[in-house]
Amino acid sequence: MKKNLMIVLLCCLLTGCSSKSDVTSGNQTAVTSDKDISNISYLDITYGKDYTDLQADIIFLTSRSDLIVDTEAPFEFPDYLREFNAVYPNINVFVESATDYDFDIGNRLVSGNWGEVCSIPGGVQNSELVNYFEPYFTIEESGDKYHAIDSKVYDNIVYGLPSGIDVQGIVYNKKVWSDAGITELPKTPEQFLTDLQLIKDKTDAIPLYTNYSAGWPLVNWDFQAVGSGVGVDNYMNDVMPKTKRPFVEQADGTGPYAVYKLLYDCVSSGLVEEDPHSSSWELCKGRINNGEIGCMVLGSWAISQMQTAGEHGDDISYMPFPISIQGKQYALASSNYCYGIGKGLSDEKRLASMIFVKYLVEESKYDFNNSSIPVLKTNEYPDILDNFDGVNFVTNSTISEEFEKISRATVGVNYDSKHLENVVDAAISGNSFDELMNSWNDAWEAELLSEE
């Protein structure tokens, strides 16, 4: 499949609409009881009551290419759009995705010909949001109504609303863990390693799957390093840029060192797939579903993918990362892709886009169905997060320019997977973990000193 191949779902919400070629972009007529819609804001709209006769066609670009095809699986975009259509029958939504979302959709944004609503690509810097997207409201105007809306903010204005609030932890097959005789979830690295060894000894499952080959799943270990491993808000931006050697071993077994050391120990102890270099992201979903894999370090967004990858979805569960700080566990909570509305749309398309985003964020239960903390604070939490009762959530705000500059010039924490691949490779080859950490510390310190 070509890298830029677009996977397209045409959802015609008007009876008789049969193809995308039927759409006439920018020429829709709104039927709104003669109301002036030019100055309507997102917060002004009451879903299901306002503008239910509005007519418009909009394109929605989503990172979830796995949800755009209508199958027997629940909670796919055709299901959501049918529900949306029951309330707003004259708003046509065309859903598109891409094989390399951030790259392909990022290029479409630059071209200016992309559509009306999108999951904002990761490469768009916050300072660039005003160039592409319509503002929703200021932080103060939101009135503490939403969780974690500070991800896509510039000059205190919100340009992107989260599709869900991901919790960082570990996806696991609870039957595998039970078959290994494990009755309590681990709270320390030592307990985790003991449990993985039991899985290896008493079952046929791979205890921990690294997903080395895909690269990007390894970055979830970075999220643990700046969240679960430290237990403070905004550690990434407030602490790391001011710490000359942030990868030093801590006496209490916490901090980034402890997180990366756990990855190293899992690999060096033979508790991962036989050849991490030949791992498969797509195949791992079915394998953990059917009990061939014990666990994987991934965000809560991945739970539903593992549950629907086979016939044993009820065996999939989620646990906190096994580090305790003074007897307490912590988990990083952060927004997933955020919905942005295109700048400079016609009044009808702008209003239709706001209504559709309001449906996705506040009415659809998309976040609930994807095992995320709800964006709207009054909405229901998913049962799959029950293991996080008593766990303290910490957040990291949008990556600061200071952290970005240091990390990109040195280790690459939260930017790429190369440094994490180096951890795995060092464990495979028997090279010293402490020497690797010293090299990271030396590079980080040198960069800080160069800026003084």
C-alpha positions as CSV (number, residue, x, y, z in Angstrom):
1,M,0.0,0.0,0.0
2,K,1.4,3.4,-0.9
3,K,2.3,5.6,2.0
4,N,0.0,8.4,0.8
5,L,-3.0,6.2,0.1
6,M,-6.1,7.7,1.6
7,I,-8.6,5.4,3.1
8,V,-12.0,7.0,2.6
9,L,-15.3,6.4,4.2
10,L,-18.2,8.1,2.5
11,C,-21.0,8.5,5.0
12,C,-24.1,9.9,3.2
13,L,-26.5,11.0,5.8
14,L,-29.2,12.2,3.4
15,T,-31.3,9.5,1.8
16,G,-30.3,9.0,-1.8
17,C,-26.8,10.5,-1.6
18,S,-24.7,7.8,-3.2
19,S,-21.2,9.1,-3.9
20,K,-18.6,11.7,-2.9
21,S,-18.9,13.2,-6.3
22,D,-22.4,14.3,-5.4
23,V,-21.0,16.8,-3.0
24,T,-20.7,20.4,-4.0
25,S,-18.2,22.0,-1.7
26,G,-19.0,25.4,-0.3
27,N,-22.4,25.7,-1.9
28,Q,-24.7,24.3,0.8
29,T,-27.7,26.2,2.0
30,A,-28.5,26.4,5.7
31,V,-32.1,26.1,6.9
32,T,-31.8,27.7,10.3
33,S,-35.1,29.5,10.8
34,D,-33.5,32.8,9.6
35,K,-31.1,32.9,12.5
36,D,-27.8,34.7,12.1
37,I,-25.2,32.0,12.5
38,S,-22.1,34.0,11.7
39,N,-21.1,34.7,15.3
40,I,-22.2,31.4,17.0
41,S,-19.5,30.0,19.3
42,Y,-19.0,26.4,20.4
43,L,-20.2,27.1,23.9
44,D,-23.4,28.7,22.5
45,I,-24.6,25.4,21.0
46,T,-27.0,23.1,22.8
47,Y,-26.6,19.7,21.0
48,G,-29.9,18.2,19.8
49,K,-31.9,21.4,20.2
50,D,-30.1,24.0,18.1
51,Y,-29.8,24.1,14.3
52,T,-31.2,20.6,13.8
53,D,-32.3,21.6,10.3
54,L,-28.9,22.9,9.3
55,Q,-27.7,21.5,5.9
56,A,-24.0,21.2,5.1
57,D,-21.3,18.8,3.9
58,I,-18.1,18.4,5.9
59,I,-14.9,16.3,5.7
60,F,-13.5,14.8,8.9
61,L,-9.9,13.6,8.9
62,T,-9.2,11.0,11.7
63,S,-6.1,9.2,12.8
64,R,-8.2,6.1,13.5
65,S,-8.1,4.4,10.1
66,D,-9.1,1.2,11.9
67,L,-12.6,2.6,12.6
68,I,-13.7,3.9,9.3
69,V,-14.9,0.7,7.7
70,D,-18.4,-0.6,8.7
71,T,-18.0,-4.1,10.0
72,E,-19.8,-6.1,12.7
73,A,-17.5,-4.7,15.4
74,P,-19.1,-2.1,17.6
75,F,-18.2,1.6,17.9
76,E,-16.9,2.3,14.4
77,F,-17.4,5.7,12.7
78,P,-20.3,4.5,10.7
79,D,-22.0,3.6,14.0
80,Y,-21.3,7.1,15.4
81,L,-22.4,8.8,12.2
82,R,-25.7,7.0,12.1
83,E,-26.3,8.2,15.7
84,F,-25.3,11.7,14.7
85,N,-27.6,11.6,11.6
86,A,-30.6,10.7,13.8
87,V,-30.4,14.2,15.3
88,Y,-28.8,16.2,12.5
89,P,-30.1,14.4,9.3
90,N,-28.9,17.1,6.9
91,I,-25.2,17.3,7.8
92,N,-23.2,15.0,5.6
93,V,-19.9,13.8,7.1
94,F,-17.2,12.3,4.9
95,V,-14.6,10.5,7.0
96,E,-11.0,10.0,5.7
97,S,-7.8,8.7,7.2
98,A,-4.3,8.0,6.0
99,T,-1.7,5.2,6.4
100,D,0.8,7.7,7.8
101,Y,-1.6,10.2,9.4
102,D,0.7,12.8,10.9
103,F,2.8,13.0,7.7
104,D,0.1,12.8,5.1
105,I,-2.5,15.0,6.8
106,G,0.2,17.5,7.9
107,N,1.0,18.0,4.2
108,R,-2.7,18.4,3.4
109,L,-2.9,21.1,6.1
110,V,-0.1,23.0,4.5
111,S,-1.8,22.8,1.1
112,G,-4.9,24.4,2.5
113,N,-7.2,21.9,0.8
114,W,-8.0,19.4,3.5
115,G,-11.6,19.7,4.8
116,E,-13.4,21.0,7.8
117,V,-12.6,18.9,10.9
118,C,-9.5,16.9,11.7
119,S,-7.5,15.2,14.4
120,I,-4.7,17.8,14.6
121,P,-1.5,16.2,13.4
122,G,1.3,15.8,15.9
123,G,3.7,17.9,13.8
124,V,1.6,21.1,14.2
125,Q,3.3,23.3,16.8
126,N,1.0,25.3,19.1
127,S,2.3,28.6,17.8
128,E,1.0,27.4,14.3
129,L,-2.6,26.6,15.5
130,V,-3.9,30.0,14.7
131,N,-2.8,29.6,11.1
132,Y,-5.0,26.6,10.5
133,F,-7.8,26.3,13.0
134,E,-10.8,28.1,14.4
135,P,-10.7,29.0,18.1
136,Y,-13.2,27.3,20.4
137,F,-12.9,29.5,23.6
138,T,-10.4,30.7,26.1
139,I,-9.4,28.5,29.1
140,E,-11.4,30.8,31.4
141,E,-14.5,30.6,29.2
142,S,-14.6,26.8,29.5
143,G,-15.6,27.1,33.1
144,D,-13.7,24.0,34.3
145,K,-16.1,21.9,32.2
146,Y,-13.5,19.7,30.5
147,H,-10.6,17.5,31.4
148,A,-7.1,18.3,29.9
149,I,-8.0,20.9,27.3
150,D,-4.5,22.6,27.5
151,S,-2.9,20.4,24.9
152,K,-3.7,22.6,21.9
153,V,-3.7,26.1,23.4
154,Y,-1.9,29.2,22.3
155,D,-2.1,32.6,24.0
156,N,-4.7,31.0,26.4
157,I,-7.0,30.2,23.5
158,V,-8.1,26.6,22.9
159,Y,-7.8,25.4,19.3
160,G,-8.2,21.7,19.8
161,L,-10.6,19.6,21.9
162,P,-9.4,16.1,23.0
163,S,-10.9,13.0,21.5
164,G,-10.2,11.4,24.9
165,I,-7.9,11.5,27.9
166,D,-5.5,8.6,27.8
167,V,-4.1,7.0,30.9
168,Q,-0.6,5.6,30.7
169,G,-0.2,2.0,32.0
170,I,0.0,-1.6,30.8
171,V,-2.4,-3.6,28.7
172,Y,-2.5,-7.2,29.9
173,N,-4.3,-10.5,29.4
174,K,-5.8,-11.3,32.8
175,K,-6.3,-15.0,32.0
176,V,-2.6,-15.4,31.3
177,W,-1.7,-13.7,34.5
178,S,-4.2,-15.8,36.4
179,D,-3.0,-19.0,34.7
180,A,0.5,-18.1,36.0
181,G,-0.9,-18.0,39.6
182,I,-0.7,-14.2,40.0
183,T,-3.4,-12.9,42.2
184,E,-2.3,-9.4,42.9
185,L,-1.1,-6.7,40.5
186,P,2.5,-5.6,40.9
187,K,3.3,-2.3,42.4
188,T,7.1,-2.3,42.1
189,P,9.6,-3.2,39.4
190,E,10.8,-6.2,41.4
191,Q,7.2,-7.6,41.7
192,F,6.7,-7.0,38.0
193,L,9.8,-9.0,37.1
194,T,8.8,-11.8,39.4
195,D,5.3,-11.9,37.8
196,L,6.8,-12.0,34.3
197,Q,9.0,-14.9,35.2
198,L,6.0,-16.8,36.5
199,I,4.2,-16.2,33.2
200,K,7.3,-17.5,31.4
201,D,7.6,-20.6,33.6
202,K,3.9,-21.5,33.9
203,T,2.4,-20.5,30.6
204,D,3.2,-20.5,26.8
205,A,2.8,-16.7,26.6
206,I,5.4,-14.1,25.9
207,P,5.5,-12.3,29.2
208,L,6.1,-8.7,27.8
209,Y,6.0,-7.7,24.2
210,T,8.2,-4.7,23.3
211,N,6.9,-3.8,19.8
212,Y,10.5,-2.8,19.0
213,S,10.1,-3.0,15.2
214,A,7.3,-0.5,15.1
215,G,9.3,1.9,17.1
216,W,6.7,4.3,18.2
217,P,5.1,2.0,20.8
218,L,8.3,2.0,22.7
219,V,7.8,5.8,23.4
220,N,5.2,4.8,25.9
221,W,8.1,4.0,28.2
222,D,9.0,7.7,28.0
223,F,5.5,8.6,29.2
224,Q,6.1,6.4,32.2
225,A,9.4,8.0,32.9
226,V,7.9,11.5,33.1
227,G,4.7,10.4,34.8
228,S,4.4,7.2,36.8
229,G,8.1,7.2,37.7
230,V,8.1,10.6,39.2
231,G,4.6,11.3,40.5
232,V,4.6,15.1,40.0
233,D,2.7,17.3,37.5
234,N,4.6,18.8,34.6
235,Y,7.9,17.0,35.4
236,M,8.9,17.0,31.8
237,N,8.8,20.8,31.4
238,D,9.4,22.1,34.9
239,V,12.0,19.7,36.2
240,M,14.0,18.0,33.4
241,P,15.2,21.2,31.7
242,K,16.6,22.3,35.0
243,T,18.2,19.0,36.0
244,K,21.7,18.4,34.6
245,R,21.7,14.7,35.0
246,P,18.0,13.5,35.0
247,F,18.8,9.8,34.3
248,V,20.7,9.1,37.6
249,E,19.6,6.2,39.7
250,Q,17.5,7.2,42.7
251,A,17.9,5.6,46.1
252,D,14.2,4.9,46.4
253,G,13.9,3.1,43.0
254,T,11.9,5.8,41.2
255,G,12.6,8.3,38.5
256,P,13.3,7.9,34.8
257,Y,16.3,5.6,35.5
258,A,14.0,3.1,37.2
259,V,11.6,3.1,34.3
260,Y,14.2,2.5,31.6
261,K,16.1,0.0,33.9
262,L,12.9,-2.1,34.1
263,L,12.7,-2.3,30.3
264,Y,16.4,-3.3,30.2
265,D,15.9,-6.0,32.9
266,C,12.8,-7.4,31.1
267,V,14.9,-7.9,27.9
268,S,18.1,-9.1,29.6
269,S,16.1,-11.6,31.6
270,G,14.6,-13.1,28.5
271,L,11.0,-12.0,29.4
272,V,10.2,-10.5,26.0
273,E,9.7,-11.8,22.5
274,E,12.5,-14.0,21.2
275,D,13.6,-11.4,18.6
276,P,12.3,-7.9,19.3
277,H,13.7,-6.8,15.9
278,S,11.0,-8.9,14.1
279,S,8.1,-7.9,16.3
280,S,4.8,-6.9,14.6
281,W,2.4,-4.2,15.9
282,E,-0.5,-5.5,13.8
283,L,-0.1,-9.1,14.8
284,C,0.4,-8.3,18.5
285,K,-3.2,-7.3,18.9
286,G,-4.6,-10.7,18.1
287,R,-1.8,-12.4,20.0
288,I,-2.5,-10.7,23.3
289,N,-6.2,-11.3,22.7
290,N,-5.8,-15.0,22.4
291,G,-3.3,-15.4,25.2
292,E,0.0,-15.5,23.4
293,I,1.2,-12.3,25.0
294,G,1.0,-11.4,28.7
295,C,1.3,-7.6,28.6
296,M,2.4,-4.5,26.7
297,V,3.3,-1.0,27.9
298,L,0.7,1.1,26.0
299,G,-1.7,3.9,26.6
300,S,-5.4,3.2,27.4
301,W,-6.3,4.1,23.8
302,A,-4.9,0.7,22.9
303,I,-7.3,-1.3,25.1
304,S,-10.2,-1.4,22.6
305,Q,-7.9,-2.4,19.8
306,M,-6.7,-5.4,21.8
307,Q,-10.3,-6.3,22.9
308,T,-11.7,-6.4,19.3
309,A,-8.7,-8.2,17.8
310,G,-10.2,-11.7,18.5
311,E,-12.8,-13.6,20.4
312,H,-11.3,-13.1,23.9
313,G,-11.9,-9.4,24.5
314,D,-13.1,-10.0,28.0
315,D,-9.6,-11.3,28.9
316,I,-8.0,-7.9,28.2
317,S,-7.6,-5.5,31.1
318,Y,-5.4,-2.6,32.2
319,M,-3.0,-2.0,35.1
320,P,-1.0,0.9,36.5
321,F,2.7,0.9,35.8
322,P,4.6,-0.9,38.6
323,I,6.4,1.8,40.4
324,S,5.4,3.2,43.9
325,I,6.5,6.5,45.4
326,Q,6.3,6.5,49.1
327,G,3.7,3.8,48.9
328,K,1.5,5.5,46.2
329,Q,1.2,4.7,42.5
330,Y,0.8,7.4,39.9
331,A,-0.3,7.5,36.2
332,L,0.2,10.1,33.5
333,A,-3.1,11.3,32.0
334,S,-2.9,13.2,28.8
335,S,-5.1,14.1,25.8
336,N,-5.2,12.0,22.7
337,Y,-5.5,13.6,19.3
338,C,-7.5,16.8,19.5
339,Y,-10.2,17.9,17.1
340,G,-9.6,21.0,15.2
341,I,-12.0,23.0,13.0
342,G,-10.6,24.6,9.8
343,K,-10.1,28.3,9.7
344,G,-12.0,30.5,7.2
345,L,-15.0,28.1,6.6
346,S,-18.4,29.3,5.3
347,D,-20.8,30.0,8.2
348,E,-22.7,26.8,7.4
349,K,-19.7,24.6,7.4
350,R,-18.2,26.2,10.5
351,L,-21.5,25.7,12.4
352,A,-21.9,22.1,11.2
353,S,-18.3,21.4,12.2
354,M,-18.8,22.7,15.7
355,I,-22.0,20.7,16.1
356,F,-20.2,17.5,14.9
357,V,-17.2,18.1,17.3
358,K,-19.7,18.7,20.1
359,Y,-21.2,15.4,19.3
360,L,-17.9,13.6,19.3
361,V,-16.6,15.2,22.5
362,E,-19.8,15.4,24.6
363,E,-22.4,13.0,23.3
364,S,-20.9,10.1,21.4
365,K,-19.1,8.2,24.2
366,Y,-16.2,7.8,21.8
367,D,-13.8,8.4,24.7
368,F,-15.7,6.0,27.0
369,N,-15.7,3.3,24.2
370,N,-12.0,3.8,23.8
371,S,-11.2,3.3,27.5
372,S,-10.3,6.9,28.0
373,I,-11.1,9.3,30.8
374,P,-14.1,11.4,29.5
375,V,-13.3,14.9,28.2
376,L,-16.6,16.2,29.6
377,K,-16.1,16.0,33.4
378,T,-19.8,14.9,34.0
379,N,-19.6,11.9,31.7
380,E,-19.1,8.3,32.8
381,Y,-15.7,6.7,33.4
382,P,-15.1,3.3,31.7
383,D,-15.0,0.2,34.0
384,I,-11.7,-0.9,32.4
385,L,-10.0,1.7,34.6
386,D,-11.2,0.2,37.8
387,N,-7.6,-1.0,38.6
388,F,-6.7,2.7,38.8
389,D,-8.8,3.3,41.9
390,G,-6.5,5.0,44.4
391,V,-3.9,5.8,41.7
392,N,-3.0,9.5,41.5
393,F,-3.1,11.1,38.1
394,V,-0.4,13.5,37.0
395,T,-0.3,15.6,33.9
396,N,2.3,17.2,31.6
397,S,1.3,20.3,29.7
398,T,2.2,20.9,26.1
399,I,5.9,20.3,25.5
400,S,7.8,23.4,26.1
401,E,10.3,24.9,23.7
402,E,13.0,24.5,26.3
403,F,12.4,20.8,26.8
404,E,12.0,20.3,23.1
405,K,15.3,21.9,22.3
406,I,17.3,20.0,24.9
407,S,15.6,16.6,24.2
408,R,16.0,16.8,20.4
409,A,19.6,17.8,20.7
410,T,20.4,14.9,23.1
411,V,18.4,11.8,24.0
412,G,15.1,12.2,22.2
413,V,12.8,11.6,25.1
414,N,9.2,11.9,23.9
415,Y,10.3,12.5,20.3
416,D,11.6,9.3,18.8
417,S,12.2,5.7,19.8
418,K,15.9,5.4,19.0
419,H,17.1,5.9,22.6
420,L,14.6,3.2,23.7
421,E,15.8,0.9,21.0
422,N,19.3,1.5,22.4
423,V,18.1,0.3,25.8
424,V,16.7,-2.9,24.2
425,D,19.8,-3.5,22.1
426,A,22.1,-2.9,25.1
427,A,20.2,-5.6,27.0
428,I,20.3,-8.0,24.1
429,S,24.0,-7.6,23.6
430,G,24.9,-7.5,27.4
431,N,26.2,-4.0,27.3
432,S,26.1,-2.0,30.5
433,F,22.9,-0.1,31.3
434,D,24.7,2.3,33.6
435,E,27.1,3.2,30.8
436,L,24.2,4.0,28.6
437,M,22.5,6.2,31.2
438,N,25.8,8.0,31.8
439,S,26.0,8.8,28.1
440,W,22.5,10.2,28.3
441,N,23.3,12.2,31.3
442,D,26.6,13.5,29.8
443,A,24.8,14.7,26.6
444,W,21.9,16.3,28.6
445,E,24.3,18.1,30.9
446,A,26.5,19.3,28.1
447,E,23.5,20.8,26.3
448,L,22.4,22.6,29.5
449,L,25.9,24.0,30.1
450,S,26.0,25.2,26.5
451,E,23.0,27.4,27.1
452,E,24.3,29.1,30.3
